[in-house]
Amino acid sequence: MLTRLAALITCIALPTLAPAQQVMECDWQASARNLPEPWEAYTRTFSNGAVRLAMLDTIEPAAGWAYLLILSPPHNELGDRQCRVVGLNGMGFAGMTFDALQADYDPAQGLIFTLPVSLPGGGDQFVDTALRIVLNQATGQIDAWLLN
């Protein structure tokens, strides 16, 4: 009986233990002071300049300092782009290799970005994986998930 109860609790808890990447409205993380120097090394544009991705470094927390900033269509009534930040579990990632950012385009999906990131693995350990982002410029929909 206890074995079944332990198995049930494990099955219920597993989804909550998995890392949850989040696409959030821009907030304090998107501050210009969080753009690492030199800026040109940590920002790239796509779609003739309509889309900009930038790495953000909030310094703290130490295991969640790295966020990805996305400025993209659609434009609001004032003409500015939507602003989104991608993080993990309410924080940032434990690391991000921005210079390895890859971009692709699929007419059926939109812009597709793949970016190496690190996740906290417990203690001083980190887990390297990749973040995949699909951006539909027509609708503004941004989906993000971890690979592997």
Short mmCIF file of the C-alpha atoms (twelve columns), coordinates in Angstrom:
data_MODEL
# 
_entry.id   MODEL 
# 
loop_
_atom_site.group_PDB 
_atom_site.id 
_atom_site.type_symbol 
_atom_site.label_atom_id 
_atom_site.label_alt_id 
_atom_site.label_comp_id 
_atom_site.label_asym_id 
_atom_site.label_seq_id 
_atom_site.Cartn_x 
_atom_site.Cartn_y 
_atom_site.Cartn_z 
_atom_site.pdbx_PDB_model_num 
ATOM 1   C CA . MET A 1   0.000  0.000  0.000   1 
ATOM 2   C CA . LEU A 2   2.785  2.451  0.882   1 
ATOM 3   C CA . THR A 3   4.556  1.617  -2.383  1 
ATOM 4   C CA . ARG A 4   1.459  2.546  -4.385  1 
ATOM 5   C CA . LEU A 5   1.026  5.749  -2.400  1 
ATOM 6   C CA . ALA A 6   4.671  6.706  -2.987  1 
ATOM 7   C CA . ALA A 7   4.291  5.987  -6.718  1 
ATOM 8   C CA . LEU A 8   1.129  8.103  -6.888  1 
ATOM 9   C CA . ILE A 9   2.791  11.018 -5.117  1 
ATOM 10  C CA . THR A 10  5.793  10.765 -7.472  1 
ATOM 11  C CA . CYS A 11  3.543  10.782 -10.552 1 
ATOM 12  C CA . ILE A 12  1.662  13.817 -9.286  1 
ATOM 13  C CA . ALA A 13  4.858  15.692 -8.377  1 
ATOM 14  C CA . LEU A 14  6.835  14.977 -11.572 1 
ATOM 15  C CA . PRO A 15  5.148  17.612 -13.744 1 
ATOM 16  C CA . THR A 16  5.793  20.249 -11.099 1 
ATOM 17  C CA . LEU A 17  9.480  19.284 -10.873 1 
ATOM 18  C CA . ALA A 18  10.097 19.770 -14.598 1 
ATOM 19  C CA . PRO A 19  11.550 23.140 -15.608 1 
ATOM 20  C CA . ALA A 20  8.915  25.515 -16.933 1 
ATOM 21  C CA . GLN A 21  10.098 28.120 -19.391 1 
ATOM 22  C CA . GLN A 22  7.925  31.208 -19.502 1 
ATOM 23  C CA . VAL A 23  7.246  33.928 -22.047 1 
ATOM 24  C CA . MET A 24  6.388  36.979 -19.944 1 
ATOM 25  C CA . GLU A 25  5.452  40.604 -20.544 1 
ATOM 26  C CA . CYS A 26  8.497  42.840 -20.188 1 
ATOM 27  C CA . ASP A 27  9.116  43.953 -16.633 1 
ATOM 28  C CA . TRP A 28  12.183 44.962 -14.604 1 
ATOM 29  C CA . GLN A 29  14.308 42.308 -16.353 1 
ATOM 30  C CA . ALA A 30  14.012 44.226 -19.652 1 
ATOM 31  C CA . SER A 31  15.759 47.306 -18.247 1 
ATOM 32  C CA . ALA A 32  18.593 48.664 -20.431 1 
ATOM 33  C CA . ARG A 33  20.968 48.283 -17.469 1 
ATOM 34  C CA . ASN A 34  20.594 44.499 -17.846 1 
ATOM 35  C CA . LEU A 35  22.032 44.482 -21.391 1 
ATOM 36  C CA . PRO A 36  25.577 43.100 -21.137 1 
ATOM 37  C CA . GLU A 37  28.419 45.035 -22.735 1 
ATOM 38  C CA . PRO A 38  29.258 45.296 -25.546 1 
ATOM 39  C CA . TRP A 39  25.622 45.607 -26.580 1 
ATOM 40  C CA . GLU A 40  26.286 44.667 -30.199 1 
ATOM 41  C CA . ALA A 41  27.583 41.246 -29.061 1 
ATOM 42  C CA . TYR A 42  24.380 40.425 -27.175 1 
ATOM 43  C CA . THR A 43  21.663 41.588 -29.554 1 
ATOM 44  C CA . ARG A 44  20.595 40.493 -33.032 1 
ATOM 45  C CA . THR A 45  17.893 41.566 -35.458 1 
ATOM 46  C CA . PHE A 46  15.838 39.472 -37.850 1 
ATOM 47  C CA . SER A 47  13.118 40.004 -40.453 1 
ATOM 48  C CA . ASN A 48  14.664 43.236 -41.788 1 
ATOM 49  C CA . GLY A 49  14.976 44.668 -38.288 1 
ATOM 50  C CA . ALA A 50  11.364 44.026 -37.258 1 
ATOM 51  C CA . VAL A 51  12.434 41.458 -34.638 1 
ATOM 52  C CA . ARG A 52  15.199 41.958 -32.076 1 
ATOM 53  C CA . LEU A 53  16.522 39.389 -29.610 1 
ATOM 54  C CA . ALA A 54  18.859 40.376 -26.801 1 
ATOM 55  C CA . MET A 55  20.429 38.610 -23.860 1 
ATOM 56  C CA . LEU A 56  19.730 40.107 -20.464 1 
ATOM 57  C CA . ASP A 57  21.939 39.695 -17.381 1 
ATOM 58  C CA . THR A 58  20.156 40.553 -14.130 1 
ATOM 59  C CA . ILE A 59  23.190 39.389 -12.065 1 
ATOM 60  C CA . GLU A 60  20.990 37.885 -9.341  1 
ATOM 61  C CA . PRO A 61  19.869 35.313 -8.572  1 
ATOM 62  C CA . ALA A 62  23.156 33.618 -9.411  1 
ATOM 63  C CA . ALA A 63  21.405 30.486 -10.719 1 
ATOM 64  C CA . GLY A 64  18.814 32.457 -12.701 1 
ATOM 65  C CA . TRP A 65  20.427 35.598 -14.128 1 
ATOM 66  C CA . ALA A 66  19.999 35.044 -17.912 1 
ATOM 67  C CA . TYR A 67  16.846 36.085 -19.753 1 
ATOM 68  C CA . LEU A 68  16.064 36.500 -23.439 1 
ATOM 69  C CA . LEU A 69  14.416 39.739 -24.573 1 
ATOM 70  C CA . ILE A 70  12.174 39.619 -27.658 1 
ATOM 71  C CA . LEU A 71  10.915 42.753 -29.401 1 
ATOM 72  C CA . SER A 72  8.617  41.819 -32.282 1 
ATOM 73  C CA . PRO A 73  5.469  42.542 -34.244 1 
ATOM 74  C CA . PRO A 74  2.647  43.047 -33.992 1 
ATOM 75  C CA . HIS A 75  2.838  46.758 -33.317 1 
ATOM 76  C CA . ASN A 76  0.413  48.454 -30.954 1 
ATOM 77  C CA . GLU A 77  -1.642 51.577 -31.704 1 
ATOM 78  C CA . LEU A 78  1.383  53.780 -30.938 1 
ATOM 79  C CA . GLY A 79  3.542  51.837 -33.390 1 
ATOM 80  C CA . ASP A 80  5.896  50.106 -30.985 1 
ATOM 81  C CA . ARG A 81  6.578  46.384 -30.964 1 
ATOM 82  C CA . GLN A 82  5.478  43.895 -28.359 1 
ATOM 83  C CA . CYS A 83  8.067  43.266 -25.657 1 
ATOM 84  C CA . ARG A 84  8.515  39.810 -24.114 1 
ATOM 85  C CA . VAL A 85  11.075 38.181 -21.835 1 
ATOM 86  C CA . VAL A 86  11.758 34.438 -21.746 1 
ATOM 87  C CA . GLY A 87  12.807 32.960 -18.419 1 
ATOM 88  C CA . LEU A 88  12.557 29.790 -16.384 1 
ATOM 89  C CA . ASN A 89  10.369 29.049 -13.367 1 
ATOM 90  C CA . GLY A 90  9.827  32.731 -12.575 1 
ATOM 91  C CA . MET A 91  13.566 33.458 -12.852 1 
ATOM 92  C CA . GLY A 92  16.106 33.442 -15.628 1 
ATOM 93  C CA . PHE A 93  18.331 30.662 -16.856 1 
ATOM 94  C CA . ALA A 94  21.570 29.698 -15.110 1 
ATOM 95  C CA . GLY A 95  23.453 30.507 -18.312 1 
ATOM 96  C CA . MET A 96  22.991 31.393 -21.966 1 
ATOM 97  C CA . THR A 97  25.340 31.126 -24.969 1 
ATOM 98  C CA . PHE A 98  23.989 34.003 -27.039 1 
ATOM 99  C CA . ASP A 99  26.671 33.815 -29.734 1 
ATOM 100 C CA . ALA A 100 25.390 30.303 -30.587 1 
ATOM 101 C CA . LEU A 101 21.863 31.579 -31.332 1 
ATOM 102 C CA . GLN A 102 20.481 29.934 -34.473 1 
ATOM 103 C CA . ALA A 103 17.553 31.221 -36.504 1 
ATOM 104 C CA . ASP A 104 15.372 29.603 -39.126 1 
ATOM 105 C CA . TYR A 105 12.080 30.360 -40.829 1 
ATOM 106 C CA . ASP A 106 9.143  28.081 -41.552 1 
ATOM 107 C CA . PRO A 107 6.243  29.750 -43.406 1 
ATOM 108 C CA . ALA A 108 3.765  27.528 -41.549 1 
ATOM 109 C CA . GLN A 109 5.144  28.425 -38.085 1 
ATOM 110 C CA . GLY A 110 7.173  31.622 -38.281 1 
ATOM 111 C CA . LEU A 111 10.647 32.480 -37.038 1 
ATOM 112 C CA . ILE A 112 12.295 29.633 -35.139 1 
ATOM 113 C CA . PHE A 113 15.150 30.320 -32.728 1 
ATOM 114 C CA . THR A 114 17.357 27.815 -30.932 1 
ATOM 115 C CA . LEU A 115 19.638 28.954 -28.132 1 
ATOM 116 C CA . PRO A 116 21.886 26.972 -25.760 1 
ATOM 117 C CA . VAL A 117 20.945 27.580 -22.117 1 
ATOM 118 C CA . SER A 118 21.919 26.135 -18.743 1 
ATOM 119 C CA . LEU A 119 19.518 25.088 -16.016 1 
ATOM 120 C CA . PRO A 120 20.191 24.766 -12.307 1 
ATOM 121 C CA . GLY A 121 20.810 21.094 -11.611 1 
ATOM 122 C CA . GLY A 122 21.066 21.218 -7.833  1 
ATOM 123 C CA . GLY A 123 23.915 22.517 -5.731  1 
ATOM 124 C CA . ASP A 124 26.761 23.718 -7.928  1 
ATOM 125 C CA . GLN A 125 25.659 21.563 -10.870 1 
ATOM 126 C CA . PHE A 126 24.160 22.875 -14.101 1 
ATOM 127 C CA . VAL A 127 22.411 21.092 -16.953 1 
ATOM 128 C CA . ASP A 128 23.083 22.233 -20.512 1 
ATOM 129 C CA . THR A 129 20.170 22.110 -22.928 1 
ATOM 130 C CA . ALA A 130 18.645 24.241 -25.674 1 
ATOM 131 C CA . LEU A 131 15.732 26.644 -25.715 1 
ATOM 132 C CA . ARG A 132 13.493 26.608 -28.792 1 
ATOM 133 C CA . ILE A 133 11.293 29.611 -29.538 1 
ATOM 134 C CA . VAL A 134 8.730  29.975 -32.314 1 
ATOM 135 C CA . LEU A 135 7.546  33.499 -33.101 1 
ATOM 136 C CA . ASN A 136 4.530  34.192 -35.290 1 
ATOM 137 C CA . GLN A 137 4.900  37.837 -36.305 1 
ATOM 138 C CA . ALA A 138 1.361  38.074 -37.674 1 
ATOM 139 C CA . THR A 139 -0.323 37.065 -34.421 1 
ATOM 140 C CA . GLY A 140 2.410  37.903 -31.915 1 
ATOM 141 C CA . GLN A 141 2.232  34.368 -30.500 1 
ATOM 142 C CA . ILE A 142 5.524  33.243 -28.941 1 
ATOM 143 C CA . ASP A 143 5.948  29.640 -27.848 1 
ATOM 144 C CA . ALA A 144 9.024  28.412 -25.995 1 
ATOM 145 C CA . TRP A 145 10.162 25.036 -24.776 1 
ATOM 146 C CA . LEU A 146 13.311 23.203 -23.744 1 
ATOM 147 C CA . LEU A 147 14.789 20.544 -25.999 1 
ATOM 148 C CA . ASN A 148 15.998 17.164 -24.729 1 
# 
